[in-house]
């Protein structure tokens, strides 16, 4: 942080003191003392953060904010308190500080960063998307807000990238549930989950497998036309994938991969050599 500007400001204030009344001088000196205390608290917080004591650092940043709330450094101190919590994985504390910052400083120039850091707090709390969707959905909502409200900011691009990852998380949950239903032989429930993947998460890495599973499920319950429809869709979009290969084999039991043919050739060659040993 550049504190020289603050000291320069104090020098200017001291200069103007010479043109003020005695009463005004006392007022300015008192204000100057408070501001110096605020600067010292801010500096101490920053040094403690660099030293690794995030809890004490956050305390000093909060102290700096309270000492001189009308200062331009007050919102910076509040945001730093939130950041040091986030940097040390205290996401719940960071979340609380950021929500307070957004309420207290709704017009601050760093408001977009506060929203982004709050979204990251939600995102970092994603532990198991298959069991708890809460943090995932909150992160999705906040990242979407950033893309919409701050499309030209430095954080919009990263927010879009995180949204793509969240789509993968949500699709993986659907795949997990669909697979569970499939093992339990609950065919219709499984089919509906795989359909959700290809309809709502068409840009994720799970679409190819979901299409193959639909081919497999419909074929197994005797709806071959439906099975062929999804096999055609898979072939049209992902003909070179392993899932298309698996789907092709469902309709053509004699189909053999190149690898299988090579293995068979090696096996025949080995048998042929054995005849002469």
C-alpha contacts under 8 A as a table, 3 or more apart, distances in Angstrom:
res1	aa1	res2	aa2	distance
2	X	5	X	6.64
3	X	6	X	5.26
3	X	7	X	6.56
3	X	39	X	7.93
4	X	7	X	5.08
4	X	8	X	6.11
5	X	8	X	5.00
5	X	9	X	6.17
6	X	9	X	5.05
6	X	10	X	6.35
7	X	10	X	5.01
7	X	11	X	6.35
8	X	11	X	5.08
8	X	12	X	6.42
9	X	12	X	5.15
9	X	13	X	6.30
10	X	13	X	5.01
10	X	14	X	6.19
10	X	32	X	7.15
11	X	14	X	5.02
11	X	15	X	6.27
12	X	15	X	5.00
12	X	16	X	6.45
13	X	16	X	5.27
13	X	17	X	6.32
13	X	28	X	7.80
14	X	17	X	5.08
14	X	18	X	7.31
15	X	18	X	6.02
16	X	19	X	5.61
16	X	20	X	6.99
17	X	20	X	5.23
17	X	24	X	7.74
17	X	25	X	5.75
17	X	28	X	7.37
18	X	25	X	7.95
20	X	23	X	8.00
20	X	24	X	5.75
20	X	25	X	6.14
21	X	24	X	5.12
21	X	25	X	6.13
22	X	25	X	5.00
22	X	26	X	6.43
23	X	26	X	5.31
23	X	27	X	6.48
24	X	27	X	5.06
24	X	28	X	6.19
25	X	28	X	5.16
25	X	29	X	6.11
26	X	29	X	5.13
26	X	30	X	6.17
27	X	30	X	5.24
27	X	31	X	6.23
28	X	31	X	5.02
28	X	32	X	5.94
29	X	32	X	4.87
29	X	33	X	6.13
30	X	33	X	5.11
30	X	34	X	6.40
31	X	34	X	5.14
31	X	35	X	6.19
32	X	35	X	5.05
32	X	36	X	6.10
33	X	36	X	5.09
33	X	37	X	6.25
34	X	37	X	5.08
34	X	38	X	6.22
34	X	67	X	6.49
34	X	68	X	6.63
35	X	38	X	4.90
35	X	39	X	6.17
35	X	67	X	7.51
35	X	68	X	6.28
35	X	71	X	7.99
36	X	39	X	5.02
36	X	40	X	6.13
37	X	40	X	5.06
37	X	41	X	6.12
37	X	64	X	7.54
37	X	67	X	7.29
38	X	41	X	5.12
38	X	42	X	6.13
38	X	63	X	7.54
38	X	64	X	4.51
38	X	65	X	7.21
38	X	67	X	5.67
38	X	68	X	6.27
39	X	42	X	5.04
39	X	43	X	6.08
39	X	64	X	7.00
40	X	43	X	5.07
40	X	44	X	6.03
40	X	64	X	7.96
41	X	44	X	5.09
41	X	45	X	6.08
41	X	60	X	5.45
41	X	61	X	6.60
41	X	63	X	6.63
41	X	64	X	5.19
42	X	45	X	5.09
42	X	46	X	6.23
42	X	60	X	6.43
42	X	61	X	5.51
42	X	64	X	5.57
42	X	77	X	6.78
43	X	46	X	5.10
43	X	47	X	6.20
44	X	47	X	5.10
44	X	48	X	6.09
44	X	57	X	7.31
44	X	60	X	6.78
45	X	48	X	5.16
45	X	49	X	6.10
45	X	56	X	7.18
45	X	57	X	4.11
45	X	58	X	6.62
45	X	59	X	7.49
45	X	60	X	4.85
45	X	61	X	5.56
46	X	49	X	5.06
46	X	50	X	6.34
46	X	57	X	6.52
47	X	50	X	5.16
47	X	51	X	6.23
47	X	57	X	7.73
48	X	51	X	4.86
48	X	52	X	6.26
48	X	53	X	5.42
48	X	54	X	6.89
48	X	56	X	6.90
48	X	57	X	5.18
49	X	52	X	5.13
49	X	53	X	5.53
49	X	54	X	5.24
49	X	56	X	7.98
49	X	57	X	5.27
49	X	84	X	6.76
50	X	53	X	7.68
53	X	56	X	5.71
53	X	57	X	6.13
54	X	57	X	4.87
54	X	58	X	6.00
54	X	84	X	5.61
54	X	85	X	6.37
54	X	88	X	6.74
55	X	58	X	5.27
55	X	59	X	6.35
55	X	84	X	7.93
55	X	85	X	7.26
56	X	59	X	4.98
56	X	60	X	6.31
57	X	60	X	5.17
57	X	61	X	6.29
57	X	81	X	7.22
57	X	84	X	7.31
58	X	61	X	5.09
58	X	62	X	6.17
58	X	80	X	7.35
58	X	81	X	4.34
58	X	82	X	7.34
58	X	84	X	6.42
58	X	85	X	7.07
59	X	62	X	5.17
59	X	63	X	6.16
59	X	81	X	7.38
60	X	63	X	4.84
60	X	64	X	6.14
61	X	64	X	5.01
61	X	65	X	6.32
61	X	77	X	4.95
61	X	78	X	6.41
61	X	80	X	6.69
61	X	81	X	5.48
62	X	65	X	5.13
62	X	66	X	6.33
62	X	77	X	6.55
62	X	78	X	6.10
62	X	81	X	6.48
63	X	66	X	5.17
63	X	67	X	6.13
64	X	67	X	5.24
64	X	68	X	6.72
64	X	74	X	6.83
64	X	77	X	6.44
65	X	68	X	5.81
65	X	69	X	5.34
65	X	73	X	7.32
65	X	74	X	4.32
65	X	75	X	7.01
65	X	77	X	5.66
65	X	78	X	6.33
66	X	69	X	5.43
66	X	74	X	7.54
68	X	71	X	5.53
68	X	74	X	6.59
69	X	74	X	5.26
70	X	74	X	6.82
71	X	74	X	5.42
72	X	75	X	6.69
72	X	76	X	7.43
73	X	76	X	5.02
73	X	77	X	6.06
74	X	77	X	5.12
74	X	78	X	6.33
75	X	78	X	4.97
75	X	79	X	6.13
75	X	101	X	7.28
75	X	105	X	6.86
75	X	108	X	7.51
76	X	79	X	5.11
76	X	80	X	6.07
77	X	80	X	5.02
77	X	81	X	6.22
78	X	81	X	5.17
78	X	82	X	6.55
78	X	97	X	7.27
78	X	101	X	6.52
79	X	82	X	5.13
79	X	83	X	6.19
79	X	97	X	7.64
79	X	98	X	7.04
79	X	101	X	6.89
79	X	114	X	7.24
80	X	83	X	4.89
80	X	84	X	6.15
81	X	84	X	5.49
81	X	85	X	6.54
81	X	94	X	7.67
81	X	97	X	7.17
82	X	85	X	5.33
82	X	86	X	6.32
82	X	93	X	7.36
82	X	94	X	4.53
82	X	95	X	7.35
82	X	97	X	5.21
82	X	98	X	5.96
83	X	86	X	4.96
83	X	87	X	5.99
83	X	94	X	6.69
83	X	117	X	7.83
84	X	87	X	4.99
84	X	88	X	6.34
84	X	94	X	7.81
85	X	88	X	5.43
85	X	89	X	6.36
85	X	90	X	4.89
85	X	91	X	6.58
85	X	93	X	6.26
85	X	94	X	5.04
86	X	89	X	5.06
86	X	90	X	5.46
86	X	91	X	5.38
86	X	93	X	7.85
86	X	94	X	5.35
86	X	121	X	6.99
87	X	90	X	7.54
90	X	93	X	5.57
90	X	94	X	6.20
91	X	94	X	4.95
91	X	95	X	5.92
91	X	121	X	5.38
91	X	122	X	7.81
91	X	124	X	7.69
91	X	125	X	7.35
92	X	95	X	5.02
92	X	96	X	6.30
92	X	121	X	7.65
93	X	96	X	5.16
93	X	97	X	6.31
94	X	97	X	5.14
94	X	98	X	6.09
94	X	118	X	7.67
94	X	121	X	7.25
95	X	98	X	5.17
95	X	99	X	6.18
95	X	118	X	5.87
95	X	121	X	6.41
96	X	99	X	5.33
96	X	100	X	6.33
97	X	100	X	5.15
97	X	101	X	6.13
98	X	101	X	4.87
98	X	102	X	6.17
98	X	114	X	6.13
98	X	115	X	7.70
98	X	117	X	7.79
98	X	118	X	6.30
99	X	102	X	5.19
99	X	103	X	6.32
99	X	118	X	7.78
100	X	103	X	5.13
100	X	104	X	5.97
101	X	104	X	5.10
101	X	105	X	5.69
101	X	106	X	7.77
101	X	114	X	7.57
102	X	105	X	5.51
102	X	106	X	5.39
102	X	111	X	6.78
102	X	114	X	7.05
102	X	115	X	7.79
103	X	106	X	5.88
105	X	108	X	5.38
105	X	111	X	7.67
106	X	111	X	6.88
107	X	111	X	6.97
108	X	111	X	5.40
109	X	112	X	7.59
110	X	113	X	5.32
110	X	114	X	6.48
111	X	114	X	5.00
111	X	115	X	6.39
112	X	115	X	5.24
112	X	116	X	6.27
112	X	146	X	7.26
112	X	150	X	6.96
112	X	153	X	7.78
112	X	155	X	7.81
113	X	116	X	4.96
113	X	117	X	6.05
113	X	155	X	7.37
114	X	117	X	5.18
114	X	118	X	6.15
115	X	118	X	5.10
115	X	119	X	6.26
115	X	142	X	7.16
115	X	146	X	7.09
116	X	119	X	5.05
116	X	120	X	6.27
116	X	142	X	7.52
116	X	143	X	7.03
116	X	146	X	6.88
116	X	155	X	6.76
116	X	159	X	7.76
117	X	120	X	4.92
117	X	121	X	6.26
118	X	121	X	5.04
118	X	122	X	6.58
118	X	142	X	7.72
119	X	122	X	5.25
119	X	123	X	6.17
119	X	138	X	7.47
119	X	139	X	4.98
119	X	140	X	7.86
119	X	142	X	5.30
119	X	143	X	6.04
120	X	123	X	4.78
120	X	124	X	5.93
120	X	139	X	7.02
121	X	124	X	5.26
121	X	125	X	6.43
121	X	139	X	7.97
122	X	125	X	5.28
122	X	126	X	7.00
122	X	135	X	5.02
122	X	136	X	6.86
122	X	138	X	6.30
122	X	139	X	5.06
123	X	126	X	5.61
123	X	135	X	6.38
123	X	136	X	6.28
123	X	139	X	5.31
124	X	127	X	7.92
125	X	135	X	6.11
126	X	129	X	6.44
126	X	132	X	7.90
126	X	133	X	7.99
126	X	135	X	5.70
126	X	136	X	6.05
127	X	132	X	7.84
128	X	131	X	5.68
128	X	132	X	6.11
129	X	132	X	5.23
129	X	133	X	5.39
129	X	136	X	7.02
129	X	169	X	6.58
129	X	170	X	7.35
129	X	173	X	6.70
130	X	133	X	7.15
130	X	172	X	7.91
130	X	173	X	5.15
130	X	176	X	7.55
132	X	135	X	7.39
132	X	136	X	7.94
133	X	136	X	5.19
133	X	137	X	6.05
134	X	137	X	5.45
134	X	138	X	6.27
135	X	138	X	5.10
135	X	139	X	6.01
136	X	139	X	5.19
136	X	140	X	6.19
136	X	166	X	6.95
137	X	140	X	4.97
137	X	141	X	6.15
138	X	141	X	5.13
138	X	142	X	6.20
139	X	142	X	5.18
139	X	143	X	6.00
140	X	143	X	5.29
140	X	144	X	6.02
140	X	163	X	6.17
140	X	166	X	6.80
141	X	144	X	5.19
141	X	145	X	6.21
142	X	145	X	4.93
142	X	146	X	6.37
143	X	146	X	5.07
143	X	147	X	6.36
143	X	159	X	5.14
143	X	160	X	7.24
143	X	162	X	7.47
143	X	163	X	6.75
144	X	147	X	5.17
144	X	148	X	6.19
144	X	159	X	7.33
144	X	160	X	7.73
144	X	163	X	7.46
145	X	148	X	5.14
145	X	149	X	5.87
145	X	150	X	7.96
146	X	149	X	5.24
146	X	150	X	5.28
146	X	151	X	7.01
146	X	155	X	7.42
146	X	156	X	6.08
146	X	159	X	6.93
147	X	150	X	5.60
147	X	151	X	4.92
147	X	156	X	4.92
147	X	157	X	7.78
147	X	159	X	6.55
147	X	160	X	6.87
148	X	151	X	5.80
150	X	153	X	5.35
150	X	155	X	7.83
150	X	156	X	6.44
151	X	156	X	5.43
152	X	156	X	6.67
153	X	156	X	5.61
154	X	157	X	6.76
154	X	158	X	7.80
155	X	158	X	5.40
155	X	159	X	6.05
156	X	159	X	4.94
156	X	160	X	6.21
157	X	160	X	5.17
157	X	161	X	6.41
158	X	161	X	5.04
158	X	162	X	6.21
159	X	162	X	5.06
159	X	163	X	6.17
160	X	163	X	5.01
160	X	164	X	6.46
161	X	164	X	5.23
161	X	165	X	6.57
162	X	165	X	5.05
162	X	166	X	6.18
163	X	166	X	4.95
163	X	167	X	6.24
164	X	167	X	5.08
164	X	168	X	6.54
164	X	204	X	7.83
165	X	168	X	5.05
165	X	169	X	6.36
166	X	169	X	4.90
166	X	170	X	6.21
167	X	170	X	5.14
167	X	171	X	6.07
167	X	201	X	6.49
167	X	204	X	6.78
168	X	171	X	5.05
168	X	172	X	6.03
168	X	201	X	7.63
168	X	204	X	5.52
168	X	205	X	7.01
168	X	206	X	7.70
169	X	172	X	5.14
169	X	173	X	6.45
170	X	173	X	5.20
170	X	174	X	6.57
171	X	174	X	5.10
171	X	175	X	6.23
171	X	197	X	5.80
171	X	201	X	6.16
171	X	204	X	7.20
171	X	206	X	6.82
172	X	175	X	4.96
172	X	176	X	6.08
172	X	206	X	7.16
173	X	176	X	5.04
173	X	177	X	6.30
174	X	177	X	5.22
174	X	178	X	6.02
174	X	193	X	5.81
174	X	194	X	7.06
174	X	196	X	7.42
174	X	197	X	6.61
175	X	178	X	5.03
175	X	179	X	6.02
175	X	193	X	7.04
175	X	194	X	6.59
175	X	197	X	7.38
175	X	206	X	7.66
175	X	210	X	7.41
176	X	179	X	5.21
176	X	180	X	6.26
177	X	180	X	4.99
177	X	181	X	6.28
177	X	190	X	7.53
177	X	193	X	7.16
178	X	181	X	5.17
178	X	182	X	6.11
178	X	189	X	7.20
178	X	190	X	4.39
178	X	191	X	7.16
178	X	192	X	7.89
178	X	193	X	5.19
178	X	194	X	6.18
179	X	182	X	4.92
179	X	183	X	6.27
179	X	190	X	6.82
180	X	183	X	5.28
180	X	184	X	6.39
180	X	190	X	7.78
181	X	184	X	5.00
181	X	185	X	6.14
181	X	186	X	5.06
181	X	187	X	6.89
181	X	189	X	6.37
181	X	190	X	5.08
182	X	185	X	4.91
182	X	186	X	5.74
182	X	187	X	5.97
182	X	190	X	5.50
183	X	186	X	7.60
186	X	189	X	5.68
186	X	190	X	6.21
187	X	190	X	5.12
187	X	191	X	6.07
187	X	217	X	6.91
188	X	191	X	5.01
188	X	192	X	6.20
189	X	192	X	5.24
189	X	193	X	6.46
190	X	193	X	5.26
190	X	194	X	6.39
191	X	194	X	5.23
191	X	195	X	6.13
191	X	214	X	6.28
191	X	217	X	7.15
192	X	195	X	5.05
192	X	196	X	6.26
193	X	196	X	5.05
193	X	197	X	6.62
194	X	197	X	5.15
194	X	198	X	6.69
194	X	210	X	5.22
194	X	211	X	7.41
194	X	213	X	7.35
194	X	214	X	6.84
195	X	198	X	5.31
195	X	199	X	6.04
195	X	210	X	7.40
195	X	214	X	7.81
196	X	199	X	5.14
196	X	200	X	5.64
196	X	201	X	7.36
197	X	200	X	5.56
197	X	201	X	5.02
197	X	202	X	6.64
197	X	206	X	7.32
197	X	207	X	6.40
197	X	210	X	6.71
198	X	201	X	5.66
198	X	202	X	4.88
198	X	207	X	5.43
198	X	210	X	6.76
198	X	211	X	7.23
199	X	202	X	5.91
201	X	204	X	5.65
201	X	207	X	7.36
202	X	207	X	5.98
203	X	207	X	7.40
204	X	207	X	6.20
205	X	208	X	7.18
206	X	209	X	5.60
206	X	210	X	6.18
207	X	210	X	5.02
207	X	211	X	6.16
208	X	211	X	5.28
208	X	212	X	6.38
208	X	234	X	6.75
208	X	238	X	7.08
208	X	241	X	7.80
208	X	243	X	6.29
208	X	244	X	7.86
209	X	212	X	5.05
209	X	213	X	6.15
209	X	243	X	6.00
210	X	213	X	5.12
210	X	214	X	6.34
211	X	214	X	5.18
211	X	215	X	6.38
211	X	230	X	6.06
211	X	231	X	7.27
211	X	233	X	7.81
211	X	234	X	6.18
212	X	215	X	4.99
212	X	216	X	6.18
212	X	230	X	7.44
212	X	231	X	6.97
212	X	234	X	7.20
212	X	243	X	5.84
212	X	244	X	6.90
212	X	246	X	7.43
212	X	247	X	5.81
213	X	216	X	4.91
213	X	217	X	5.95
214	X	217	X	5.06
214	X	218	X	5.94
214	X	227	X	6.70
214	X	230	X	6.71
215	X	218	X	5.54
215	X	219	X	6.05
215	X	226	X	7.49
215	X	227	X	4.29
215	X	228	X	6.80
215	X	229	X	7.97
215	X	230	X	5.68
215	X	231	X	5.81
215	X	247	X	6.54
216	X	219	X	5.23
216	X	220	X	6.16
216	X	227	X	6.96
216	X	247	X	7.12
216	X	250	X	7.32
217	X	220	X	5.15
217	X	221	X	6.37
217	X	227	X	7.59
218	X	221	X	5.33
218	X	222	X	6.25
218	X	223	X	5.04
218	X	224	X	6.31
218	X	226	X	6.22
218	X	227	X	4.97
219	X	222	X	5.20
219	X	223	X	5.60
219	X	224	X	5.09
219	X	226	X	7.84
219	X	227	X	5.37
219	X	250	X	8.00
220	X	223	X	7.57
223	X	226	X	5.59
223	X	227	X	6.32
224	X	227	X	4.77
224	X	228	X	6.00
225	X	228	X	5.05
225	X	229	X	6.18
226	X	229	X	5.03
226	X	230	X	6.56
227	X	230	X	5.49
227	X	231	X	6.19
228	X	231	X	4.85
228	X	232	X	6.02
229	X	232	X	5.24
229	X	233	X	6.33
230	X	233	X	4.89
230	X	234	X	6.05
231	X	234	X	5.04
231	X	235	X	6.04
231	X	244	X	7.32
231	X	247	X	6.32
231	X	248	X	7.47
232	X	235	X	4.98
232	X	236	X	5.97
233	X	236	X	5.18
233	X	237	X	6.33
234	X	237	X	5.44
234	X	238	X	5.43
234	X	239	X	6.72
234	X	244	X	6.10
235	X	238	X	5.32
235	X	239	X	4.34
235	X	244	X	5.91
236	X	239	X	6.12
238	X	241	X	5.48
238	X	244	X	6.63
239	X	244	X	5.74
239	X	245	X	7.80
240	X	244	X	6.94
240	X	245	X	7.75
241	X	244	X	5.44
241	X	245	X	6.70
242	X	245	X	5.02
242	X	246	X	6.33
243	X	246	X	5.01
243	X	247	X	6.17
244	X	247	X	4.98
244	X	248	X	6.01
245	X	248	X	5.10
245	X	249	X	6.40
246	X	249	X	5.28
246	X	250	X	6.76
247	X	250	X	5.27
247	X	251	X	7.21
248	X	251	X	5.64
248	X	252	X	6.16
248	X	255	X	7.57
249	X	252	X	4.77
249	X	253	X	5.40
249	X	254	X	7.49
249	X	255	X	5.70
249	X	256	X	7.93
250	X	253	X	6.28
252	X	255	X	5.41
256	X	260	X	5.98
256	X	261	X	6.60
257	X	260	X	5.14
257	X	261	X	6.38
258	X	261	X	5.12
258	X	262	X	6.26
259	X	262	X	5.13
259	X	263	X	6.23
260	X	263	X	5.08
260	X	264	X	6.20
261	X	264	X	5.07
261	X	265	X	6.19
262	X	265	X	5.06
262	X	266	X	6.23
263	X	266	X	5.13
263	X	267	X	6.16
264	X	267	X	5.01
264	X	268	X	6.21
265	X	268	X	5.14
265	X	269	X	6.12
266	X	269	X	5.04
266	X	270	X	6.12
267	X	270	X	5.12
267	X	271	X	6.31
268	X	271	X	5.08
268	X	272	X	6.10
269	X	272	X	5.00
269	X	273	X	6.22
270	X	273	X	5.18
270	X	274	X	6.25
271	X	274	X	5.07
271	X	275	X	6.71
272	X	275	X	5.48
272	X	276	X	7.50
273	X	276	X	5.61
273	X	277	X	6.76
274	X	277	X	5.20
